[in-house]
């Protein structure tokens, strides 16, 4: 099955290109845009925790052992796993605790994907960052790549900072305040602008 971009993508690209020559050039340069749905919310967030501060290869290896140990990577199952068993998979004690906390939030309804459609971006971020081990950047990546929200502008993202510096500021890294202000020109399609700015640094398809 061919992956499809979000329904808003074509409209966003047309409006961004019409308003900004830099975006127009980037959109023309990368015509094969796909922002794929990452699927299961719990597993996506669990993978984000597992992958923190380690290489992709190491994260994949630990995830494989963790998934094998869990048998069923669901909140109800992970909430019952002993910390010693999780650390035996290669997880640090802290990450093992984070996974258990994430599972607990899902089990008791503090994190509830079913209600996200009716919640604005900041409300979803607030819900996610209440989980130990999930900060604002991770929550924003989740909103971009899993919920595919159209107007996320992750000012703490190093790649976005570098790309804006390269294309708009003659190489000068923006402060968070300046970057936030710059993003206003791309609203209400800041997710799409972010995606193309990332692509300008790395021609591989960006996928969180």
N, C-alpha and C positions, 0 to 999 in steps of 0.2 A: 504494500500500500504506500503510495507516494505521500510524503509528509507535506502538509499544507501550512502556509503562513497564516497568522490570525486574520480574521475577516477585515480588520481595519487597516491592514498593511498597505494596500495600494493607495487608499485615500491619504494615509499618513505620508507616504513617499511623495505623492503629488504635491501636497501642501508644504512639506519641508523643502522640496526642490524649488518650488516657486518662491519661497521666502528667503532662501539662503543659497548663494552660489557654491559654497563649500559642500553643503549637503547634496546639492544637485550633482556635483562631480562625483561624490562618493557613492551615491545611489546608482549613478550610471556605471560606475566601475565594478560594482558587485551586484549583478542582476539576479543572482541565484539565492536570494535571501530566504532563509527558513528559520523561524523561531519555533521549534518543535515543542509540543506539550511533553513534559517529563513524566507524566503519569502519576502514580501513587504518591500522595503528599507525605505520608509517614516515611516511606522508604527514601524519598528525595531528601528530606530533612535529616534523616539518619545518615545518609551518605555524606551530606555536607559536614556533619559532625565528625564522622570517621576521617574525612579528608583534610581536616584542618591542620595546616602547618607541616604537611608531609607531601611527598611526591605523589603524582597520579598513580604511578606503578605500585608504590607501597600501599596507597589507599585501596587500590583494587585487590591487592593480595589479602589485606586485612578484612576487607568486606567479604571476600569469598569465604574466608575461614569463619567469620562472624555469621554469615548467612547459613553456612553448613551447620554450625553449632546451634543456631536458633531453630533451624528447620522450617520455621514459618515466620517471616519478618513482618509481624503485625504488632500493634501496640499491646494487645492482650498477652501475647507470647513474650515479647521482650520485657515487659514489666515484671515477669516472673523469674527472669534469669538471674543467677547469682553473679555478683561482681567478679569473683575469682574466675568463673567460667568465661566471662567476657574478656578479662585481662589475658587469659590464656590464649585468646584469639589474636593477640598482638595489640590490643587496645591499651592505652594508658588507663590508670585508675580513674583519672578525671573524665576521660571520654566515656568510659564505662558508666560512670555516674550520670553523665549528660544523656546518654542513650536511655537509661532508666527513667530519668526525669522527663525526657521527651515522651516516652511511652506513657508515663503517668498522666501527662497533660492531655494526651489523646483519650486515654481510658476514662478519665473523669469529666471530660468535656470542656476543659479549659482551653484546649485547642480543638476546634470543630470545623472541618472543611465545609460541611454542609451549609454553614451560615455565611461563608466568605463572600458569596455572590452579592449579598445584601450589604456588605461592609465596604467602607472606603479604604483606600490604600493604607492610611496611617492607622486605622483601627486594626487591620490585619497585622501590620508590623508590630503594633503594641502587643497583640496576642502572642506573636511568635517570640518576641524578645523576652517574654516572661519565662521562657524555657532556658534553663542553664545551658550555656554553650552556644546559644544563638544570639548574635549581635545584630545591629541594624543592617550591616552590609550583607550578611547571610540572608536576612529576611528580604532585603531588596532584590537579591539575586533570585530568591524563590518567587517573588512577585513577577519578575521579568520572565523567568524560564519555565515556571510551572503554572502560575496563574495567567501569565501573558498579559498583565496589565499594561495599558498603552502609554502611561505617562510617568514612568519611574526614572529618576535622575540620581544615580548613586554617587554623591559627591566624595565619598571616601574611597572610591575605586581608583586604584593607581593607573590602570589602563585608560580610564576616562580622563583623568588628570593629564596624562601624557598626550593623549590625542588632541584635547582642547588646546594645550600648550603648542603643539606642533602646527595645528591648522589655523589657529585664531590669534595666538599671543606671541608669535615669533620665538617659540621655544621656552618662554617663561612659564614655570609651573604656577597655576592659579591657586590662590588661597581658597579654602572651602566657601567663604562668602562670595568671592568673585566667581567661582564655578557655579554656585547656586544661582547667582544673578545671570550669568551667561545662559544657563539652562532655560531661563524664561523665554528666550527667543524660539525655543523648539517646542514649547508647550502648544497643544496638549498631546504631543507625540514624542515625549522625551525618551521613552523606551526605544523607539525606532532610531532616533538620532544616536543614542548610546550604542546601539548595535552596529550601526555603520561606522561610528568613530572607533569602536573596537576593531572592526574589520580592517580599518586603515592601518592598524599596527600589526595585525596578524591575519594574513589572507585565508587561513583555515577557518572553517565555520565555527563561530563561537558557540559553545554550548556548556551550560553550567552543570 
